Amino acid sequence: MSFVTDTRSGDIDAFLIAAGDGWGEARRQPLGQDASTRRYIRLFRQDGATALLMDAPRVESDPCPPDADAATRAKMGWNAMTRLAASRVEAFVLISEHLRSLGLRAPKVLKLDAARGFALIEDFGDNREFARLIESGRQAEVPLYTAAAERLAIVQKASTPKLLSMDGLSWPILEFDALALGANADLYADWLPAETGQGPLEGAARARWESERNALIAQAMSFPRSFTLRDYHAENLLWLPEGDVGLLDFQDAVLGWDAWDLAMLTQDARRAVSPEAAEAAIRTFLDLTGQERTAFDERLAVIGTLNALRIAGVFSRLQHRDGKPRYGDFQPRQLSILARNLSHPSLAGMAAFVREMTPFVFEAEP
């Protein structure tokens, strides 16, 4: 779906002219949309400088106000329910500035028009994603995952801001709470049965699901909380020429758990992460943050299960509702990730339920 209109193109012209420094005359190369409603345009200035235009029209449902109750969030829609940023450029800009203040390589923002949804940002270049570098053999996997874990340790050791502010803009860092976790986990109950031609779990099965889901969420809510980037995986991490890690797609950051970002990094639905790379990342992170392995392994299993339930449900929905069969290629790996997390002793109740309702989870070949 495209959100680009003649009016939008005119707004882009005006924004780039106002940005100055020759960006209005720069050659433009559309890079397409990402998984959200954002799209990116690479700009080539006559002197050889490049930048990226982030074009994020306000077409999504609104993000969650800090004081919204459950009923209000349900009425507002998915973004408020799950505390997503609704592709707001101010979220990206302010979180980027926070990460940069910690010494991390998030893109520098050159110009911003939050009201119209435009940001001119630093260009890290093409073909530097961890996933592409590893697939091509240009970079070894273990050093990249170790470097990614080192950056996560920096984030985790810093205090979590409640509100980010700059130049009259503000953005709250909201809690990834029980309501958000439940809405995401319910994607399993609503959509994974479709893999075998069944409908959503209902009646007694639904009641049992909600009981097991709530018990799992209660476990998660008992864990220590920390700043969570939320989409920390190989497609959003870039290896920069100076040997640093470039960070992307962090605008949905929340007060969550260290294990969420480690699960996203080491339990990747789209590509196999070797046991060596996963272990190197986890060990590096724990060494740098001074944490104990047994407690972390429990957090990783619980938080990883909640995340894996969500992703498995999303992949089924994309196939069976949205007619996107290519996500079936990712599903076996995702189900094996879910099964592996469920093997932890603290997940016995949810494991028994999943084994009864969707036994194929434990039969998938990664």
C-alpha positions in Angstrom: 0.0 0.0 0.0 1.3 3.5 -0.9 0.6 6.6 1.2 2.4 8.9 -1.3 0.1 11.5 -3.0 0.7 14.6 -5.1 0.1 16.6 -1.9 2.7 14.6 0.0 5.2 15.1 -2.8 4.7 18.8 -2.6 5.2 18.7 1.2 8.4 16.8 0.7 9.6 19.5 -1.7 8.8 22.2 0.8 10.5 20.3 3.7 13.7 19.7 1.8 13.9 23.3 0.5 13.4 24.5 4.1 16.1 22.1 5.3 18.7 24.2 3.3 22.2 23.0 2.6 21.3 22.0 -0.9 18.9 19.2 0.1 16.1 20.6 -2.0 18.1 20.1 -5.2 19.4 16.7 -4.2 18.7 13.7 -6.4 16.2 11.3 -4.9 16.2 7.5 -4.8 13.1 5.9 -3.2 14.0 3.0 -1.0 10.5 1.7 -0.4 8.5 1.3 2.7 9.5 -0.8 5.7 7.0 -3.0 7.7 5.2 0.1 8.9 3.7 3.0 7.1 7.1 4.8 6.8 9.1 5.0 3.6 12.6 6.2 3.0 14.2 8.3 0.2 18.0 8.5 -0.2 19.2 11.9 -1.2 22.3 12.6 -3.2 23.6 16.1 -3.0 25.9 17.5 -5.7 28.9 17.5 -3.5 28.6 13.8 -2.9 26.9 14.0 0.5 23.9 11.7 1.2 21.1 11.6 3.7 17.8 9.8 4.2 14.4 11.3 4.2 12.0 9.5 6.5 8.5 10.0 5.3 6.0 9.0 8.0 2.5 10.3 7.4 0.1 10.2 10.3 -2.2 7.5 8.9 -2.0 5.0 11.7 -4.1 4.8 14.9 -2.8 7.1 17.6 -0.1 6.0 20.0 -1.0 5.4 23.7 -1.3 8.5 26.0 0.6 7.9 29.2 -2.6 8.0 31.4 -4.9 6.0 29.1 -6.8 3.1 30.9 -7.5 -0.3 29.4 -10.9 0.6 28.0 -9.5 3.8 26.3 -6.6 1.9 24.8 -8.9 -0.8 23.5 -11.1 1.8 21.8 -8.1 3.6 20.4 -6.8 0.5 18.6 -3.7 -1.7 18.3 -1.0 0.9 18.7 -2.4 2.1 22.0 -3.1 -1.4 23.2 0.4 -2.6 22.6 2.2 0.7 23.1 3.6 1.1 19.6 4.8 4.5 18.4 2.5 4.7 15.4 5.5 5.6 13.3 5.7 9.0 14.8 8.9 10.7 13.8 9.3 12.4 17.1 9.6 9.0 18.8 12.4 8.1 16.4 14.2 11.4 16.8 14.0 11.6 20.6 15.0 8.0 21.2 17.8 8.4 18.7 19.1 11.4 20.7 18.9 9.4 23.9 20.9 6.5 22.4 23.5 9.0 21.0 23.8 10.5 24.4 25.0 7.0 25.6 27.7 7.0 22.9 25.8 4.7 20.5 25.5 5.1 16.8 21.9 6.0 16.1 21.3 8.2 13.1 21.9 11.9 13.6 18.8 14.0 12.8 19.5 16.9 10.5 16.1 18.4 10.1 12.6 17.6 11.5 9.0 18.4 10.8 7.1 16.3 13.4 3.7 17.7 12.5 4.0 16.6 8.9 5.9 13.4 9.6 9.3 14.2 8.0 12.8 13.7 9.3 16.1 14.2 7.4 18.5 11.8 9.0 22.1 10.5 8.7 22.6 7.9 6.0 24.5 4.8 7.2 24.6 3.4 3.7 23.4 0.2 1.9 24.2 -3.5 2.4 25.5 -3.3 5.9 22.8 -5.2 7.7 24.2 -7.9 10.0 22.0 -10.5 8.2 23.3 -9.6 4.7 26.9 -9.5 5.8 26.7 -12.9 7.4 24.8 -14.4 4.5 27.4 -13.1 2.0 30.4 -14.2 4.1 31.7 -10.7 4.3 31.6 -10.7 8.2 31.8 -13.5 10.7 28.7 -14.1 12.8 30.1 -14.4 16.3 31.9 -11.0 16.3 28.8 -9.2 15.0 26.6 -10.7 17.7 29.2 -10.0 20.3 29.3 -6.4 19.2 25.5 -6.2 19.3 25.4 -7.5 22.8 28.0 -5.0 23.9 25.7 -2.2 22.7 22.8 -3.7 24.6 24.8 -3.8 27.8 25.4 0.0 27.4 21.7 0.6 27.1 20.9 -1.7 30.0 23.4 -0.1 32.4 22.0 3.4 31.8 18.9 4.6 33.6 15.6 4.5 31.8 14.1 7.9 31.1 10.4 8.4 31.7 10.1 11.3 29.3 12.4 12.4 26.5 12.3 16.0 25.5 14.1 18.2 23.0 13.3 21.5 21.2 9.7 21.6 22.4 9.0 17.9 21.6 8.5 15.2 24.1 8.0 11.4 24.0 7.1 9.1 27.0 8.9 5.8 27.5 5.8 3.7 28.6 5.7 0.4 30.3 5.4 -2.7 28.3 2.6 -3.8 30.6 0.2 -6.8 31.1 -2.3 -5.4 28.6 0.3 -5.0 25.9 1.7 -8.5 26.6 -1.7 -10.1 26.6 -2.8 -8.5 23.3 0.4 -9.7 21.6 0.3 -13.2 23.1 -3.4 -13.6 22.0 -2.2 -13.7 18.4 -1.3 -17.3 19.2 -4.8 -18.2 20.3 -6.4 -16.3 17.5 -4.3 -17.4 14.6 -1.9 -20.4 15.2 -4.7 -23.0 15.0 -5.2 -21.8 11.4 -2.1 -23.8 10.5 -4.2 -26.9 10.7 -7.4 -25.4 9.4 -8.9 -24.6 12.8 -10.4 -21.3 14.0 -9.5 -19.3 17.1 -9.5 -21.0 20.5 -12.9 -20.6 22.0 -15.0 -21.7 25.0 -13.2 -23.9 27.6 -10.0 -23.9 25.5 -10.0 -20.1 25.4 -10.5 -19.9 29.2 -7.6 -22.3 29.7 -5.5 -20.2 27.4 -6.3 -17.0 29.3 -5.4 -18.7 32.6 -2.0 -19.9 31.3 -1.4 -16.6 29.5 -2.0 -14.6 32.6 0.3 -16.9 34.7 3.0 -16.3 32.1 2.5 -12.6 32.2 2.6 -12.6 36.0 6.0 -14.2 35.8 7.2 -11.6 33.3 5.9 -8.7 35.4 7.9 -10.0 38.4 11.2 -9.6 36.6 13.4 -6.4 36.8 12.5 -3.8 34.2 14.8 -1.9 31.9 14.9 0.2 28.7 14.0 -2.1 25.8 14.6 -1.3 22.1 12.0 -3.9 21.1 13.1 -4.7 17.5 16.8 -5.5 18.1 17.6 -8.0 15.4 20.0 -8.6 12.5 18.0 -6.6 9.9 18.0 -3.5 12.1 21.7 -3.6 13.0 24.4 -2.2 10.6 28.1 -2.8 10.6 29.6 0.6 9.9 33.0 1.2 8.2 34.6 2.3 11.4 33.8 -0.9 13.1 30.8 0.4 15.1 27.2 -0.8 15.2 24.5 1.3 13.6 21.1 1.1 15.2 17.7 1.4 13.4 14.0 0.9 14.1 14.0 1.7 17.8 11.1 4.1 17.9 8.9 1.6 19.7 11.2 1.5 22.7 9.5 0.8 26.1 10.2 0.0 29.7 10.5 -3.7 29.3 13.1 -6.4 30.0 16.7 -7.0 29.0 15.6 -10.5 27.9 13.2 -9.1 25.3 16.1 -7.6 23.3 18.3 -10.6 23.8 15.4 -12.8 22.6 14.9 -10.7 19.5 18.7 -10.8 18.8 19.4 -14.5 19.4 16.0 -16.1 18.6 15.6 -14.6 15.1 12.5 -15.8 13.2 13.9 -14.8 9.8 17.4 -16.4 10.0 19.2 -19.1 11.8 21.4 -17.9 14.6 24.2 -20.3 15.3 24.4 -21.6 18.9 27.9 -20.2 19.0 26.7 -16.7 18.1 23.8 -16.8 20.5 26.0 -18.0 23.4 28.6 -15.4 22.6 26.0 -12.6 22.7 24.4 -13.8 26.0 27.7 -14.4 27.7 29.0 -11.0 26.6 25.9 -9.3 27.8 25.9 -11.0 31.2 29.6 -10.4 31.7 29.3 -6.7 31.0 26.2 -6.2 33.1 27.3 -8.4 36.0 24.3 -10.6 35.9 23.8 -14.2 37.0 23.1 -16.9 34.3 20.4 -19.0 35.9 18.1 -16.1 36.6 18.7 -14.7 33.1 18.0 -18.0 31.5 14.6 -18.1 33.2 13.8 -14.5 32.1 14.9 -15.4 28.5 12.6 -18.4 28.4 9.6 -16.6 29.8 10.0 -13.4 27.8 11.1 -15.4 24.8 8.0 -17.5 25.0 5.7 -14.4 25.1 7.5 -13.0 22.1 7.5 -16.3 20.2 3.8 -16.8 20.8 3.2 -13.3 19.3 5.4 -13.9 16.2 4.0 -17.4 15.5 0.5 -15.9 15.6 1.5 -13.0 13.3 3.1 -15.4 10.7 -0.1 -17.5 10.7 -2.3 -14.4 10.3 -0.1 -13.1 7.4 -0.5 -16.5 5.6 -4.1 -17.4 6.3 -5.8 -14.0 6.5 -3.6 -11.7 4.4 -2.6 -14.2 1.6 1.1 -13.9 2.1 2.3 -17.5 1.9 6.0 -16.6 2.0 5.7 -16.2 5.8 5.2 -20.0 5.9 8.8 -20.3 5.1 9.7 -18.6 8.4 7.1 -20.5 10.5 9.0 -23.8 11.1 11.9 -21.9 12.6 9.6 -19.8 14.7 7.8 -22.8 16.0 11.1 -24.5 17.0 12.0 -21.3 18.8 8.8 -21.4 20.7 9.3 -25.1 21.6 12.8 -24.5 22.8 11.6 -21.7 25.1 8.8 -23.9 26.4 11.3 -26.6 27.4 12.5 -24.5 30.4 11.1 -25.9 33.7 9.4 -22.6 34.6 7.2 -22.9 31.5 5.7 -26.3 32.3 2.1 -25.1 32.4 2.2 -23.2 29.1 4.2 -26.0 27.5 1.5 -28.6 28.4 -1.2 -26.3 27.0 0.5 -25.6 23.8 1.3 -29.4 23.4 -2.4 -30.2 23.7 -3.8 -27.4 21.6 -1.2 -27.1 18.8 1.1 -30.2 19.0 2.7 -29.4 15.7 4.7 -26.7 17.5 6.9 -29.5 18.9 7.2 -31.3 15.6 8.5 -28.4 13.5 12.0 -28.7 11.9 13.9 -25.4 12.1 
